[in-house]
Amino acid sequence: MKVYLDAVSTTSVDDQVLETYKKLLDEYYCNSDALYDDGVAIYDMQEKARGLLCKMLGVKKDELIFTAGASEANSLAIKGLALKHSDRKHLVTSIYEHSSVHNSFRQLEEEFGYDVTYLYPDSEGHITPEMVKKALREDTLLVSIMHVNNEIGAINDVEGIAKIVKKHPGTYFHCDITQSLGKLDIDLSDIDMASFSAHKIHGLKGSGGLMKKQFVELIPLISGGQQEYSLRGGTSNALVNIVLARTLRIALENKEKHHDRLIAMHERLLEGLKDPVRINYCSGLPTLMNIYTPIPSEVLLNALNEKGIMVSSKSTCGSRKNEVNRTLHAMGYDEDHAIRISFDHTNSLEEIDYFIENLKEILNKYA
């Protein structure tokens, strides 16, 4: 039996999304910028998809840039803004952002002379509006705080942070919504930029977007032609962009449809793990849990893998590097004994039970 419990890392492609993509591949191969009929048809479909996505996000039709995923979107938002407004050198972010955000700030700090303030989460795992307010300076250009942390699932009050930033002249707010898109409601009214990926919600890898309000000016990181409002050069991956709209629509439908079952799996995990382990964090996103076990996480991961169970010990983007886990370190958790469990509507209570049963068996053997 194989049990996949690493949904915040990536997800399988939804059957409807895959079927739509295959049909498009069979018929549409022209460049969407070509002026003959087939090219225009693809362009029109892409723009219709852009409009549908913007409607679902609650923003204007021309406030979405298609990208190859959230990492690119994060880089474009952060570095594109900073390099466009290089007269304001102060930036604010959290210490536990995704590596694409964290390393963008590090690069601006180390290579371009920006002054970055890194905020640490409170005891509940949150970056609060009050923290951001205290960190703001006259020369602050950008604040970037994620909606949901990808290691522990802590949910930040990004709408509250956005309202604080909006009152500060010349300062913009960017939010990584990768782990909340299609799972939690979010009001983007006061958020200037928001990044996301399709593959976290059963879409295609290499697909994502940056919501950017009309008044936000960026420097393109990929120079080229007219594509994406001249902010992302290169031939559009139009068919991938088109199916992104269907991906989000299905995710939003599933959000309501499977809510009760997801809560039931969360409660089953809590009850089953109560004795053999310590719960590091479970009060945020209900489909993500971080736990401490008495045996090293590497040993546990290997033992679970032999049983066909897939979980992780840190963000997959840093799983092959021997780096400090910034989130767990900031929260005071023992990262060498922590594992992350995440699931979604494709999982079942039977799979949760199988995981709990095998975890207890392994702990009895090694602990």
Secondary structure, DSSP 8 states (H G I E B T S, - for coil): --EE-BTTT-----HHHHHHHHHHHHH--S-TT--SHHHHHHHHHHHHHHHHHHHHHTS-TT-EEEESSHHHHHHHHHHHHHHHTTT--EEEEETTS-HHHHHHHHHHHHHH--EEEEE---TTS---HHHHHHH--TTEEEEE--SB-TTT--B--HHHHHHHHHTSTT-EEEEE-TTTTTTS----TT-SEEEEESTTTT--TT-EEEEE-TT-----SB--SSHHHHTB-S---HHHHHHHHHHHHHHHHHHHHTHHHHHHHHHHHHHHHTTTSEEEE-SSSTTEEEEE-SS-HHHHHHHHHHTTEE-BSS-GGGTTS----HHHHHHT--GGGEEEEE--TT--HHHHHHHHHHHHHHHHHH-
